[in-house]
Amino acid sequence: ILIIDEGRQEAAGSNLTLAAPQRRGIYETGNDGAVLKIISTVQFKHTIRTPPNVLNGRAATITLDGIGAAVELLANAGRWLVVSASPMGVKIG
């Protein structure tokens, strides 16, 4: 679980980078099956960038806009699959 609470003292959000999960090898599992939950606890906009086509196989950016904005990701075959996102305050693109 990653809780974003940066910006409490400043009027600015965070710009974060998320690497692609490691692909499964013949004899190892890599990161397949790993779950990452990202939650914003501050009112600022946060941008999370990945390498191209790593989010659901086509996107590269997650934007969390405000308190309670959250997304849950699942690692699968070198990509992050969006399992769930809060109904308001999350943009995948």
Secondary structure in CASP SS format (residue, H / E / C, confidence):
PFRMAT SS
TARGET T0000
AUTHOR 0000-0000-0000
METHOD secondary structure of the structure
MODEL  1
I C 1.00
L E 1.00
I E 1.00
I E 1.00
D C 1.00
E C 1.00
G C 1.00
R C 1.00
Q C 1.00
E C 1.00
A C 1.00
A C 1.00
G C 1.00
S C 1.00
N E 1.00
L E 1.00
T E 1.00
L C 1.00
A C 1.00
A C 1.00
P C 1.00
Q C 1.00
R C 1.00
R C 1.00
G C 1.00
I C 1.00
Y C 1.00
E C 1.00
T C 1.00
G C 1.00
N C 1.00
D C 1.00
G C 1.00
A C 1.00
V E 1.00
L E 1.00
K E 1.00
I E 1.00
I E 1.00
S E 1.00
T C 1.00
V C 1.00
Q C 1.00
F C 1.00
K E 1.00
H E 1.00
T E 1.00
I E 1.00
R E 1.00
T C 1.00
P C 1.00
P C 1.00
N C 1.00
V C 1.00
L E 1.00
N C 1.00
G C 1.00
R C 1.00
A E 1.00
A C 1.00
T E 1.00
I E 1.00
T E 1.00
L E 1.00
D E 1.00
G C 1.00
I C 1.00
G C 1.00
A C 1.00
A E 1.00
V E 1.00
E E 1.00
L E 1.00
L E 1.00
A E 1.00
N E 1.00
A C 1.00
G C 1.00
R E 1.00
W E 1.00
L E 1.00
V E 1.00
V E 1.00
S E 1.00
A E 1.00
S C 1.00
P C 1.00
M C 1.00
G C 1.00
V E 1.00
K E 1.00
I E 1.00
G C 1.00
END
